[in-house]
Amino acid sequence: MQTRKLGNSGLTVSAIGLGCMGLNYHRGPAPDRKEMVALVGAAVERGVTFFDTAEVYGPFTNEELVGEALEPFGKNIVIATKFGHDLGSAGTRGSDGLESRPERIRQAAEGSLKRLRVEAIDLFYQHRVDPKVPIEDVAGAVKDLIVQGKVKHFGLSEVGASTISRAHAVHPLAAIQSEYSLWWRQPEAEVFTACEKLGIGFVPFSPLGRGFLTGKINETTTFGGNDNRTSLPRLTPKGEQACGRSAGEDRRGEVRHTGANRARLATCAEAVDRPDPRHHQAQPPRGEHRRGCDRAYAGGSSAHRCRRRADHCRRRPLPPSRG
């Protein structure tokens, strides 16, 4: 497994990470917990050291699962988690949805430390910008937690270039996390430039298009309860049909890939452009939560083997609408 340094932060992680949300949240009925713990362990065995979760996943239960699964592996693991939602002690959501007041950030950190079973949070993201709280106040609160030894690195998720600059001026950001894949390229417009200028790592989430780019989803696919993909326009039958045609589902030309090969192409396509400070976070697609499913991602293939196919795929862009 190759590694990446996230910008100038000194934080080194595996080149492919595991997004853990779908292990028990927002991807249909939760699979067997023991099976998911074993899956996380199998990812570690294959060289994955970077794992992503959030207090809002569950809420709380995803962090608990990740903490249980990774506790045996000690300090060789990097766990990223997120704050920023209005959650009561029982996981009930407040009326405003978002909440990043300093006192709420401190409360979130204490809860995450206990659930993750760690002494310090490796990477602490603001999950979404709270329009009620200046980003400088958010950065200041996380800076205080870093000084106290409860957090090691600060990050933001789904933010613009201006917000990045303002937060970074208060305390250096280690990483920016945003959606980025073959079918969603918006961070290229401004965010990449800001990250490169300031020495900040970039962590794409959903690099496999929420499972679509694995070849496991088409216009006949249906999603069950507790699966937020039911609300995404691209994953309606009509949207999937359009995306499938654009992605080369007709199997003509050079792009002949399904399943694991297609997943590898999707992640390699991101790697060939800007190998640093970029980083990949892969999440097992629906129906693939099994002990060996991470082989399709952790196994990977060298970037030079994917370059020509990735370039070909880019020349056949997917529909621009997000969802």
Secondary structure, DSSP 8 states (H G I E B T S, - for coil): --EEE-TTS--EEESEEEE-GGGTSSBSS---HHHHHHHHHHHHHTT--EEE--TTTTTTHHHHHHHHHHGGGGGG-EEEEEE-EEE-TTS-EEEEEE---HHHHHHHHHHHHHHHT-SSBSEEEESS--TTS-HHHHHHHHHHHHHTTSBS-EEEES--HHHHHHHHHHS---EEEEE-BTTB-GGGTTHHHHHHHHT-EEEEE-TTGGGGGGT---TT----TTBGGGG-GGGSHHHHHHHHHHTTTT--TT----HHHHHHHHHHHHHTT-TTTB-EEE---TT--STTTTHHHHS---HHHHHHHHHHHHTS-------
